Amino acid sequence: MYSMNDLSQKKLLHHYHSAFFKLFHIPLDWILPDNKTFTVCGQEHCNSLCIKIMGCIEGNKMCNRQTNARMAEARNTRQAVLGSCHAGFYDLVLPIYDHEDYLGALCVGQFRLSKVSDGEIKNIARQLNFMDISPEELKEYHKNTRVFTREELEGLKELLQLIADFICATYGRSKFLASIANSSQVENAEAYIKRHYTRELSITKLARIIGMSPSYLIHQFTRQNGISPMQYLTLYRILQAVDILKNSKLSIAETAFAVGFKNVCNFNRSFRKITGVSPSECRKNPNSVKLDEKMLFKNKIQKKGEKNAAPDPDTQKTL
């Protein structure tokens, strides 16, 4: 599998970390799939209390246990996880997935949601009883800690999600480009269609990405698969639509839009032409449609002009 472990070496996240620290005075870090931390953020940007805790063996073990537990929850739920630690600070962890590939997680932390109380100071002191820190010292460590309102916290989540979306887009393109060296141009076109079938695609755009002229791509693709690239796109969308109709409660219109169609009428027409039944019939009787990728591709489909063949969207330029 294409690895993103080297993402922490890219300037991109270091720039994000720098911006986060300047804006919010909290560190942004990239946590690797093996839960390795501090790949982007240096400890010099950490809260002084955190540095002190991590500097002793017992404290470092506590930090690692909490990191592992937080990451396990984030990976299992695929949701952002907010939690507090033994130092009285909060961390926000956002796991990043590209389909089924777990890439790692973004983490911002060492902030509070309210000013620390005397009762909390006493509780923190109890948890850190293996260290020689007085309640007065703890108050000083917490004195300049950034406090977020709930509204600001939601904004922080949204900002992290924007960064995560950009990472996924970068990963998807890098993964695609990495496969080009070992694949034929037609295979690259197939891979790109499968990865981006929900978007609007044109033969011109696809040809430019693959590095062929539109006419030559159509010729080569059709010669190898028996159908044109845009027919392939339509078939793949219908394949995904069948799965959604059988296994979800999305409406017909929602299903059409989810797989990349911009018009429900076109979706209904294409669906019936390819499967022989309407989308609503497929939902009522899931066994009425039996499609899989092996049946659709690798020259095991009916050629253009035969019964139930896919429409030729190449004449429509985009889908």
C-alpha positions as MATLAB code, in Angstrom:
seq = 'MYSMNDLSQKKLLHHYHSAFFKLFHIPLDWILPDNKTFTVCGQEHCNSLCIKIMGCIEGNKMCNRQTNARMAEARNTRQAVLGSCHAGFYDLVLPIYDHEDYLGALCVGQFRLSKVSDGEIKNIARQLNFMDISPEELKEYHKNTRVFTREELEGLKELLQLIADFICATYGRSKFLASIANSSQVENAEAYIKRHYTRELSITKLARIIGMSPSYLIHQFTRQNGISPMQYLTLYRILQAVDILKNSKLSIAETAFAVGFKNVCNFNRSFRKITGVSPSECRKNPNSVKLDEKMLFKNKIQKKGEKNAAPDPDTQKTL';
ca = [
       0.000    0.000    0.000;
       1.220    3.508   -0.761;
       2.561    4.943    2.519;
       1.957    8.366    3.961;
       4.449    7.884    6.796;
       6.744   10.384    5.123;
       4.068   13.094    5.182;
       5.575   14.384    8.410;
       8.704   15.192    6.404;
       6.800   17.411    4.001;
       6.847   21.172    4.411;
       3.053   21.255    4.161;
       2.308   20.095    7.717;
       5.209   22.026    9.183;
       3.659   25.175    7.720;
       0.272   24.231    9.184;
       1.853   23.635   12.585;
       3.622   26.988   12.455;
       0.382   28.783   11.552;
      -1.552   26.990   14.308;
       1.014   27.903   16.911;
       1.094   31.555   15.865;
      -2.700   31.822   15.826;
      -3.722   29.737   18.829;
      -0.506   29.087   20.799;
      -1.210   25.354   20.709;
       0.740   22.677   18.820;
      -0.515   20.766   15.768;
       0.965   17.321   15.280;
       0.726   14.477   12.775;
       0.356   11.065   14.435;
       1.588    8.159   12.342;
      -0.405    4.910   11.971;
       1.902    3.327   14.565;
       0.896    6.150   17.003;
       4.292    7.839   16.841;
       3.905   11.457   17.939;
       5.968   14.654   17.634;
       6.590   14.049   13.939;
       5.785   17.673   13.081;
       5.610   19.482   16.402;
       8.766   19.895   18.438;
       8.545   19.585   22.208;
       9.714   23.178   22.514;
       6.196   24.202   21.460;
       4.558   22.116   24.179;
       3.157   23.418   27.426;
       5.916   23.543   30.060;
       3.961   21.192   32.320;
       3.706   18.597   29.534;
       7.453   18.799   28.917;
       8.082   18.261   32.638;
       5.715   15.259   32.784;
       7.196   13.631   29.691;
      10.654   14.143   31.130;
      10.117   11.479   33.784;
       9.620    7.757   33.154;
       6.244    7.379   34.879;
       4.861   10.533   33.287;
       5.983    9.478   29.818;
       4.287    6.108   30.274;
       1.032    7.856   31.257;
       1.193   10.056   28.163;
       1.793    7.056   25.878;
      -1.085    5.088   27.417;
      -3.479    7.975   26.904;
      -2.274    8.557   23.339;
      -2.778    4.895   22.452;
      -6.251    4.812   24.017;
      -7.296    8.025   22.268;
      -5.987    6.804   18.913;
      -7.740    3.437   19.270;
     -11.049    5.214   19.895;
     -10.515    7.593   16.972;
      -9.632    4.765   14.573;
     -12.547    2.591   15.663;
     -15.154    5.359   15.455;
     -13.580    7.264   12.549;
     -14.658   10.379   14.412;
     -12.866   13.288   16.039;
     -12.133   12.492   19.679;
     -11.882   15.141   22.387;
     -10.380   14.114   25.715;
      -8.585   15.450   28.760;
      -5.340   14.178   30.235;
      -3.728   13.832   33.657;
      -2.251   17.343   33.274;
      -5.741   18.833   32.998;
      -5.373   19.747   29.317;
      -7.580   18.773   26.372;
      -6.531   17.182   23.087;
      -8.517   16.916   19.846;
      -7.647   14.000   17.555;
      -8.983   13.679   14.002;
      -8.319   10.323   12.264;
      -7.846   10.522    8.508;
      -9.069    7.804    6.184;
      -8.985    7.602    2.416;
     -11.687    5.011    1.763;
     -10.349    2.057    3.824;
      -6.775    3.306    4.062;
      -5.910    4.761    7.467;
      -3.376    7.516    6.859;
      -2.769    8.784   10.374;
      -4.290   11.513   12.521;
      -4.110   15.234   13.121;
      -3.864   16.260   16.756;
      -4.121   19.650   18.411;
      -3.856   19.881   22.138;
      -2.825   21.344   25.451;
      -5.769   23.708   25.741;
      -8.647   24.128   28.187;
     -12.392   24.624   27.831;
     -12.584   26.702   31.035;
     -10.236   28.221   33.586;
      -8.815   25.604   35.911;
     -10.467   25.477   39.352;
      -8.890   24.818   42.749;
     -10.657   21.451   42.849;
      -9.170   20.475   39.496;
      -5.712   21.550   40.644;
      -5.993   19.213   43.638;
      -7.104   16.340   41.364;
      -4.197   16.966   38.954;
      -1.770   17.038   41.883;
      -3.068   13.634   43.028;
      -2.604   12.120   39.564;
       0.917   13.547   39.386;
       1.887   12.545   42.907;
       4.992   10.809   41.570;
       6.337   14.266   40.705;
       7.408   17.017   43.053;
       4.943   19.686   41.903;
       2.991   21.859   44.324;
      -0.569   23.133   43.670;
       0.855   26.648   43.359;
       3.237   25.496   40.628;
       0.390   23.766   38.803;
      -1.610   26.993   38.848;
       1.347   28.805   37.282;
       1.645   26.165   34.547;
      -2.069   26.570   33.771;
      -2.021   30.357   34.010;
      -1.248   31.046   30.330;
      -2.981   27.997   28.856;
      -5.259   28.801   25.917;
      -8.969   28.539   26.789;
     -11.433   27.820   23.947;
     -15.172   28.429   24.004;
     -17.392   25.690   22.591;
     -17.955   27.772   19.460;
     -14.201   28.230   19.003;
     -13.733   24.486   19.499;
     -16.206   23.784   16.688;
     -14.260   26.172   14.478;
     -11.074   24.328   15.365;
     -12.690   21.029   14.325;
     -13.789   22.529   11.009;
     -10.286   23.838   10.337;
      -8.768   20.431   11.077;
     -11.283   18.809    8.733;
     -10.291   21.178    5.910;
      -6.656   20.175    6.395;
      -7.669   16.504    6.500;
      -9.618   16.857    3.234;
      -6.572   18.398    1.579;
      -4.370   15.558    2.849;
      -6.794   12.980    1.427;
      -6.841   14.736   -1.938;
      -3.029   14.837   -1.952;
      -2.839   11.177   -0.924;
      -5.294   10.127   -3.625;
      -3.409   11.946   -6.345;
      -0.021   10.720   -5.088;
      -1.293    7.158   -4.910;
      -2.633    7.427   -8.435;
       0.558    8.955   -9.798;
       2.664    6.335   -8.023;
       0.762    3.600   -9.853;
       1.298    5.098  -13.306;
       4.889    3.925  -13.643;
       3.798    0.295  -13.285;
       0.587    0.354  -15.320;
      -0.558    0.860  -18.889;
      -2.265    4.124  -19.807;
      -5.617    2.362  -20.221;
      -5.268    0.813  -16.756;
      -4.420    4.260  -15.408;
      -7.591    5.629  -16.979;
      -9.636    2.830  -15.397;
      -8.054    3.510  -11.996;
      -8.729    7.235  -12.245;
     -12.373    6.680  -13.200;
     -12.904    4.295  -10.277;
     -11.373    6.749   -7.843;
     -13.170    9.844   -9.106;
     -16.466    8.496  -10.480;
     -18.504   10.777   -8.200;
     -17.031   13.875   -9.841;
     -17.791   15.453  -13.191;
     -15.393   13.896  -15.688;
     -14.860   14.677  -19.358;
     -12.908   12.746  -21.927;
     -10.731   15.836  -22.410;
      -9.844   16.047  -18.714;
      -9.236   12.303  -18.445;
      -6.986   12.294  -21.509;
      -4.976   15.228  -20.164;
      -4.407   13.466  -16.816;
      -3.412   10.204  -18.497;
      -1.193   11.923  -21.039;
      -2.942   10.938  -24.259;
      -5.010   12.736  -26.863;
      -8.795   12.292  -26.370;
      -9.231   10.426  -29.659;
      -6.315    8.061  -29.005;
      -7.502    7.362  -25.453;
     -10.988    6.474  -26.741;
      -9.478    4.229  -29.427;
      -7.107    2.380  -27.072;
      -9.595    2.107  -24.222;
     -12.339    0.774  -26.496;
      -9.960   -1.679  -28.149;
      -8.956   -3.127  -24.763;
     -12.317   -3.049  -22.946;
     -14.928   -3.133  -25.677;
     -16.417    0.143  -24.443;
     -15.349    3.774  -24.344;
     -14.038    5.539  -21.220;
     -17.319    7.390  -20.677;
     -19.322    4.186  -21.045;
     -16.993    2.643  -18.493;
     -17.716    5.569  -16.168;
     -21.470    5.114  -16.569;
     -21.238    1.378  -15.933;
     -19.107    1.853  -12.853;
     -21.532    4.438  -11.474;
     -24.444    2.071  -11.998;
     -22.485   -0.717  -10.293;
     -22.047    1.506   -7.239;
     -25.685    2.591   -7.402;
     -26.877   -1.022   -7.304;
     -24.860   -1.569   -4.149;
     -26.295    1.570   -2.530;
     -29.871    0.651   -3.426;
     -29.438   -2.827   -1.996;
     -27.649   -1.819    1.190;
     -28.787    1.661    2.197;
     -31.889    3.757    2.712;
     -30.862    6.582    0.386;
     -33.622    7.717   -1.949;
     -33.363    7.193   -5.701;
     -32.387   10.843   -6.198;
     -29.823   10.728   -3.392;
     -28.348    7.575   -4.887;
     -28.089    9.208   -8.306;
     -26.233   12.214   -6.926;
     -24.040   10.035   -4.673;
     -22.607    8.162   -7.670;
     -22.013   11.248   -9.798;
     -25.162   11.746  -11.870;
     -26.363   15.336  -12.078;
     -29.784   14.453  -13.427;
     -32.157   11.858  -11.958;
     -33.853   11.222  -15.316;
     -30.509   10.366  -16.920;
     -29.730    8.117  -13.961;
     -33.046    6.244  -14.280;
     -32.606    5.836  -18.030;
     -29.013    4.589  -17.749;
     -29.882    2.275  -14.865;
     -32.720    0.585  -16.768;
     -30.691    0.339  -19.962;
     -27.799   -1.403  -18.183;
     -29.622   -3.568  -15.655;
     -32.960   -4.137  -17.399;
     -34.935   -2.862  -14.396;
     -35.616    0.522  -12.826;
     -33.864    1.708   -9.631;
     -37.118    1.351   -7.673;
     -37.547   -2.241   -8.915;
     -33.975   -2.985   -7.871;
     -34.712   -1.703   -4.375;
     -37.960   -3.681   -4.047;
     -36.382   -6.856   -5.369;
     -32.593   -6.787   -4.840;
     -32.173  -10.190   -6.497;
     -33.487   -8.770   -9.753;
     -30.067   -7.255  -10.459;
     -26.876   -9.255  -10.208;
     -23.908   -7.181  -11.256;
     -20.278   -7.312  -10.253;
     -17.128   -5.778  -11.609;
     -16.038   -8.943  -13.391;
     -19.312   -8.982  -15.320;
     -19.069   -5.323  -16.240;
     -15.453   -5.128  -17.322;
     -12.652   -7.144  -18.889;
     -14.563   -7.621  -22.151;
     -17.422   -9.546  -20.483;
     -20.023   -6.909  -21.232;
     -22.187   -6.484  -24.269;
     -20.802   -4.299  -26.986;
     -22.276   -1.001  -28.020;
     -25.469   -1.430  -30.040;
     -26.486   -4.730  -28.438;
     -29.366   -5.142  -26.015;
     -28.821   -3.514  -22.609;
     -25.574   -1.879  -23.724;
     -24.625    1.334  -21.973;
     -25.387    4.655  -23.638;
     -22.480    6.384  -25.306;
     -21.816    9.426  -23.107;
     -18.728   10.392  -25.132;
     -21.022   12.451  -27.275;
     -22.091   14.332  -24.132;
     -18.472   15.378  -23.377;
     -18.970   15.230  -19.593;
     -20.887   13.189  -17.053;
];
